[in-house]
Amino acid sequence: FATFPPGLTEPCILAGTKAGQLVLDPFAGAGTTGLVAQKHGRASLLIELNPDYVSLIQTRLQGK
């Protein structure tokens, strides 16, 4: 699990998608890609095998 700063993923998401489009992250980890996608009006599909990380992602995306 590696937490990336949002500034690292943001340019990629903004360059590769438009508002309302889907961002796919097949190795979701801490969910940073989902947070950045959400911030910029994109939907996200996050795939993570570790259930402990899934709980973390859900908490982060809900802003808790």
BELFEN-V65420 format. One record per helix or strand of 2 or more residues. SS is the DSSP state (2 for helix, 1 for strand). FROM is the first residue (numbers start at 1). LEN is the number of residues. If there is no record, write none. Layout:
# BELFEN-V65420
{{SS;FROM;LEN} {SS;FROM;LEN}}
This chain:
# BELFEN-V65420
{{2;6;11} {1;22;4} {2;32;8} {1;43;4} {2;51;11}}
